Amino acid sequence: IAAGKKRGRTSDKERLLCIPIGTGAMDVAVATIVYQRALEKGLGGKFNFV
């Protein structure tokens, strides 16, 4: 729909379904890169969540 290859809803009775499989894995991958770059630059700090 966002790319214009499929049409969107044409009535209020239609529903769209989004299954964001893998987004958690993508978040972890990006966070790992950001964390590594911060360590290289001496930025940030560590803390306990518990």
N, CA, C and O atoms as a GROMACS GRO file, in nm:
protein
  200
    1ILE      N    1   0.084  -0.119   0.000
    1ILE     CA    2   0.000   0.000   0.000
    1ILE      C    3   0.088   0.125   0.000
    1ILE      O    4   0.065   0.217  -0.078
    2ALA      N    5   0.189   0.127   0.088
    2ALA     CA    6   0.274   0.245   0.098
    2ALA      C    7   0.352   0.270  -0.030
    2ALA      O    8   0.380   0.385  -0.064
    3ALA      N    9   0.387   0.163  -0.101
    3ALA     CA   10   0.463   0.177  -0.225
    3ALA      C   11   0.373   0.202  -0.346
    3ALA      O   12   0.422   0.227  -0.456
    4GLY      N   13   0.242   0.197  -0.324
    4GLY     CA   14   0.150   0.221  -0.433
    4GLY      C   15   0.124   0.100  -0.522
    4GLY      O   16   0.063   0.113  -0.628
    5LYS      N   17   0.170  -0.017  -0.481
    5LYS     CA   18   0.151  -0.138  -0.562
    5LYS      C   19   0.017  -0.206  -0.535
    5LYS      O   20  -0.032  -0.283  -0.618
    6LYS      N   21  -0.041  -0.176  -0.420
    6LYS     CA   22  -0.171  -0.232  -0.384
    6LYS      C   23  -0.261  -0.117  -0.342
    6LYS      O   24  -0.214  -0.015  -0.291
    7ARG      N   25  -0.390  -0.134  -0.362
    7ARG     CA   26  -0.484  -0.028  -0.323
    7ARG      C   27  -0.512  -0.036  -0.175
    7ARG      O   28  -0.497  -0.141  -0.113
    8GLY      N   29  -0.552   0.073  -0.118
    8GLY     CA   30  -0.590   0.077   0.023
    8GLY      C   31  -0.736   0.038   0.038
    8GLY      O   32  -0.797  -0.017  -0.054
    9ARG      N   33  -0.792   0.066   0.155
    9ARG     CA   34  -0.932   0.033   0.179
    9ARG      C   35  -1.021   0.119   0.090
    9ARG      O   36  -0.991   0.235   0.062
   10THR      N   37  -1.130   0.060   0.046
   10THR     CA   38  -1.228   0.136  -0.032
   10THR      C   39  -1.358   0.156   0.045
   10THR      O   40  -1.448   0.226  -0.002
   11SER      N   41  -1.368   0.095   0.164
   11SER     CA   42  -1.485   0.116   0.250
   11SER      C   43  -1.443   0.099   0.396
   11SER      O   44  -1.339   0.040   0.425
   12ASP      N   45  -1.526   0.150   0.486
   12ASP     CA   46  -1.499   0.138   0.630
   12ASP      C   47  -1.511  -0.005   0.680
   12ASP      O   48  -1.464  -0.037   0.788
   13LYS      N   49  -1.574  -0.092   0.602
   13LYS     CA   50  -1.592  -0.232   0.642
   13LYS      C   51  -1.466  -0.316   0.616
   13LYS      O   52  -1.452  -0.424   0.674
   14GLU      N   53  -1.378  -0.268   0.532
   14GLU     CA   54  -1.254  -0.341   0.503
   14GLU      C   55  -1.154  -0.320   0.616
   14GLU      O   56  -1.155  -0.216   0.683
   15ARG      N   57  -1.069  -0.420   0.637
   15ARG     CA   58  -0.966  -0.412   0.740
   15ARG      C   59  -0.830  -0.439   0.678
   15ARG      O   60  -0.818  -0.514   0.581
   16LEU      N   61  -0.728  -0.378   0.736
   16LEU     CA   62  -0.590  -0.405   0.696
   16LEU      C   63  -0.522  -0.477   0.810
   16LEU      O   64  -0.550  -0.449   0.927
   17LEU      N   65  -0.433  -0.569   0.778
   17LEU     CA   66  -0.361  -0.645   0.879
   17LEU      C   67  -0.213  -0.625   0.859
   17LEU      O   68  -0.162  -0.642   0.748
   18CYS      N   69  -0.144  -0.589   0.965
   18CYS     CA   70   0.001  -0.572   0.961
   18CYS      C   71   0.063  -0.672   1.058
   18CYS      O   72   0.028  -0.674   1.176
   19ILE      N   73   0.156  -0.754   1.009
   19ILE     CA   74   0.224  -0.850   1.094
   19ILE      C   75   0.372  -0.813   1.095
   19ILE      O   76   0.446  -0.852   1.005
   20PRO      N   77   0.415  -0.737   1.196
   20PRO     CA   78   0.554  -0.688   1.200
   20PRO      C   79   0.653  -0.793   1.253
   20PRO      O   80   0.720  -0.770   1.354
   21ILE      N   81   0.661  -0.905   1.185
   21ILE     CA   82   0.752  -1.012   1.226
   21ILE      C   83   0.896  -0.967   1.202
   21ILE      O   84   0.929  -0.914   1.095
   22GLY      N   85   0.980  -0.988   1.301
   22GLY     CA   86   1.121  -0.958   1.286
   22GLY      C   87   1.161  -0.818   1.330
   22GLY      O   88   1.280  -0.787   1.332
   23THR      N   89   1.067  -0.734   1.364
   23THR     CA   90   1.105  -0.599   1.403
   23THR      C   91   1.182  -0.597   1.534
   23THR      O   92   1.269  -0.511   1.553
   24GLY      N   93   1.153  -0.690   1.624
   24GLY     CA   94   1.229  -0.698   1.748
   24GLY      C   95   1.375  -0.732   1.720
   24GLY      O   96   1.465  -0.676   1.783
   25ALA      N   97   1.397  -0.823   1.627
   25ALA     CA   98   1.533  -0.860   1.590
   25ALA      C   99   1.606  -0.741   1.528
   25ALA      O  100   1.725  -0.721   1.552
   26MET      N  101   1.535  -0.663   1.449
   26MET     CA  102   1.594  -0.545   1.387
   26MET      C  103   1.631  -0.442   1.494
   26MET      O  104   1.737  -0.380   1.487
   27ASP      N  105   1.544  -0.424   1.593
   27ASP     CA  106   1.574  -0.332   1.703
   27ASP      C  107   1.701  -0.372   1.776
   27ASP      O  108   1.785  -0.287   1.807
   28VAL      N  109   1.715  -0.501   1.804
   28VAL     CA  110   1.834  -0.550   1.875
   28VAL      C  111   1.958  -0.529   1.790
   28VAL      O  112   2.063  -0.490   1.842
   29ALA      N  113   1.948  -0.555   1.660
   29ALA     CA  114   2.064  -0.538   1.571
   29ALA      C  115   2.108  -0.392   1.567
   29ALA      O  116   2.227  -0.364   1.577
   30VAL      N  117   2.014  -0.301   1.552
   30VAL     CA  118   2.047  -0.159   1.546
   30VAL      C  119   2.102  -0.111   1.681
   30VAL      O  120   2.198  -0.035   1.686
   31ALA      N  121   2.041  -0.156   1.790
   31ALA     CA  122   2.088  -0.116   1.923
   31ALA      C  123   2.231  -0.164   1.947
   31ALA      O  124   2.310  -0.094   2.010
   32THR      N  125   2.264  -0.282   1.898
   32THR     CA  126   2.400  -0.334   1.913
   32THR      C  127   2.501  -0.245   1.843
   32THR      O  128   2.607  -0.216   1.898
   33ILE      N  129   2.469  -0.202   1.723
   33ILE     CA  130   2.558  -0.114   1.646
   33ILE      C  131   2.573   0.021   1.717
   33ILE      O  132   2.684   0.073   1.730
   34VAL      N  133   2.462   0.077   1.761
   34VAL     CA  134   2.466   0.206   1.830
   34VAL      C  135   2.549   0.194   1.958
   34VAL      O  136   2.630   0.283   1.988
   35TYR      N  137   2.531   0.086   2.032
   35TYR     CA  138   2.606   0.065   2.156
   35TYR      C  139   2.755   0.053   2.127
   35TYR      O  140   2.836   0.114   2.197
   36GLN      N  141   2.792  -0.024   2.026
   36GLN     CA  142   2.934  -0.040   1.991
   36GLN      C  143   2.997   0.093   1.951
   36GLN      O  144   3.109   0.122   1.991
   37ARG      N  145   2.926   0.172   1.875
   37ARG     CA  146   2.979   0.303   1.833
   37ARG      C  147   2.993   0.397   1.952
   37ARG      O  148   3.089   0.475   1.960
   38ALA      N  149   2.898   0.391   2.045
   38ALA     CA  150   2.907   0.474   2.165
   38ALA      C  151   3.029   0.435   2.248
   38ALA      O  152   3.099   0.522   2.300
   39LEU      N  153   3.054   0.304   2.262
   39LEU     CA  154   3.171   0.259   2.336
   39LEU      C  155   3.300   0.308   2.271
   39LEU      O  156   3.392   0.352   2.340
   40GLU      N  157   3.306   0.300   2.138
   40GLU     CA  158   3.425   0.346   2.065
   40GLU      C  159   3.452   0.494   2.089
   40GLU      O  160   3.568   0.537   2.092
   41LYS      N  161   3.346   0.573   2.106
   41LYS     CA  162   3.361   0.718   2.125
   41LYS      C  163   3.365   0.757   2.272
   41LYS      O  164   3.375   0.876   2.304
   42GLY      N  165   3.356   0.660   2.360
   42GLY     CA  166   3.358   0.689   2.503
   42GLY      C  167   3.233   0.758   2.553
   42GLY      O  168   3.237   0.833   2.650
   43LEU      N  169   3.122   0.732   2.488
   43LEU     CA  170   2.995   0.796   2.525
   43LEU      C  171   2.909   0.704   2.609
   43LEU      O  172   2.926   0.582   2.606
   44GLY      N  173   2.818   0.762   2.684
   44GLY     CA  174   2.722   0.684   2.760
   44GLY      C  175   2.778   0.629   2.889
   44GLY      O  176   2.889   0.661   2.929
   45GLY      N  177   2.700   0.547   2.951
   45GLY     CA  178   2.739   0.485   3.077
   45GLY      C  179   2.658   0.360   3.101
   45GLY      O  180   2.555   0.338   3.036
   46LYS      N  181   2.703   0.278   3.193
   46LYS     CA  182   2.632   0.154   3.226
   46LYS      C  183   2.550   0.174   3.352
   46LYS      O  184   2.587   0.251   3.440
   47PHE      N  185   2.438   0.104   3.359
   47PHE     CA  186   2.354   0.105   3.479
   47PHE      C  187   2.279  -0.027   3.487
   47PHE      O  188   2.260  -0.095   3.385
   48ASN      N  189   2.235  -0.063   3.607
   48ASN     CA  190   2.159  -0.186   3.628
   48ASN      C  191   2.010  -0.158   3.613
   48ASN      O  192   1.960  -0.059   3.666
   49PHE      N  193   1.940  -0.244   3.542
   49PHE     CA  194   1.796  -0.231   3.528
   49PHE      C  195   1.723  -0.281   3.652
   49PHE      O  196   1.611  -0.239   3.681
   50VAL      N  197   1.787  -0.371   3.724
   50VAL     CA  198   1.723  -0.433   3.840
   50VAL      C  199   1.776  -0.374   3.968
   50VAL      O  200   1.734  -0.413   4.077
   0.00000   0.00000   0.00000
